[in-house]
Amino acid sequence: MEFEALERNDPRELIIGIEKGKFVEEMKLFTAMKLYEMNALSLGKAAELAGKNKEEFMEALSEHGIEVVRYSKEELNEEIKFLKGIKGIK
């Protein structure tokens, strides 16, 4: 993934009491989560943007109520059918 530096000017009131590095880290995480939620980034790319591995990013998504695995009803039914076939379940 290629990166480009962006400059931001945030109100001091917004970051009072927050260490600058922590603020930047949180901004990256929340941006990545929102882009993932909007289907603009894959799980892997969003995790990379957030500076986390996939497992850590999935945990963060879960903690913030964002669906990690997104199946349509049809996809879910196909997956269940496939898994039942593997196990021999009827």
Secondary structure as a PSIPRED ss2 file (coil, helix, strand):
# PSIPRED VFORMAT (PSIPRED V4.0)

   1 M C   1.000  0.000  0.000
   2 E C   1.000  0.000  0.000
   3 F C   1.000  0.000  0.000
   4 E C   1.000  0.000  0.000
   5 A C   1.000  0.000  0.000
   6 L C   1.000  0.000  0.000
   7 E C   1.000  0.000  0.000
   8 R C   1.000  0.000  0.000
   9 N C   1.000  0.000  0.000
  10 D C   1.000  0.000  0.000
  11 P C   1.000  0.000  0.000
  12 R H   0.000  1.000  0.000
  13 E H   0.000  1.000  0.000
  14 L H   0.000  1.000  0.000
  15 I H   0.000  1.000  0.000
  16 I C   1.000  0.000  0.000
  17 G C   1.000  0.000  0.000
  18 I C   1.000  0.000  0.000
  19 E C   1.000  0.000  0.000
  20 K H   0.000  1.000  0.000
  21 G H   0.000  1.000  0.000
  22 K H   0.000  1.000  0.000
  23 F H   0.000  1.000  0.000
  24 V H   0.000  1.000  0.000
  25 E H   0.000  1.000  0.000
  26 E H   0.000  1.000  0.000
  27 M H   0.000  1.000  0.000
  28 K H   0.000  1.000  0.000
  29 L H   0.000  1.000  0.000
  30 F H   0.000  1.000  0.000
  31 T H   0.000  1.000  0.000
  32 A H   0.000  1.000  0.000
  33 M H   0.000  1.000  0.000
  34 K H   0.000  1.000  0.000
  35 L H   0.000  1.000  0.000
  36 Y H   0.000  1.000  0.000
  37 E H   0.000  1.000  0.000
  38 M C   1.000  0.000  0.000
  39 N C   1.000  0.000  0.000
  40 A C   1.000  0.000  0.000
  41 L C   1.000  0.000  0.000
  42 S C   1.000  0.000  0.000
  43 L H   0.000  1.000  0.000
  44 G H   0.000  1.000  0.000
  45 K H   0.000  1.000  0.000
  46 A H   0.000  1.000  0.000
  47 A H   0.000  1.000  0.000
  48 E H   0.000  1.000  0.000
  49 L H   0.000  1.000  0.000
  50 A H   0.000  1.000  0.000
  51 G C   1.000  0.000  0.000
  52 K C   1.000  0.000  0.000
  53 N C   1.000  0.000  0.000
  54 K H   0.000  1.000  0.000
  55 E H   0.000  1.000  0.000
  56 E H   0.000  1.000  0.000
  57 F H   0.000  1.000  0.000
  58 M H   0.000  1.000  0.000
  59 E H   0.000  1.000  0.000
  60 A H   0.000  1.000  0.000
  61 L H   0.000  1.000  0.000
  62 S H   0.000  1.000  0.000
  63 E H   0.000  1.000  0.000
  64 H C   1.000  0.000  0.000
  65 G C   1.000  0.000  0.000
  66 I C   1.000  0.000  0.000
  67 E C   1.000  0.000  0.000
  68 V C   1.000  0.000  0.000
  69 V C   1.000  0.000  0.000
  70 R C   1.000  0.000  0.000
  71 Y C   1.000  0.000  0.000
  72 S C   1.000  0.000  0.000
  73 K H   0.000  1.000  0.000
  74 E H   0.000  1.000  0.000
  75 E H   0.000  1.000  0.000
  76 L H   0.000  1.000  0.000
  77 N H   0.000  1.000  0.000
  78 E H   0.000  1.000  0.000
  79 E H   0.000  1.000  0.000
  80 I H   0.000  1.000  0.000
  81 K H   0.000  1.000  0.000
  82 F H   0.000  1.000  0.000
  83 L H   0.000  1.000  0.000
  84 K H   0.000  1.000  0.000
  85 G H   0.000  1.000  0.000
  86 I H   0.000  1.000  0.000
  87 K H   0.000  1.000  0.000
  88 G C   1.000  0.000  0.000
  89 I C   1.000  0.000  0.000
  90 K C   1.000  0.000  0.000
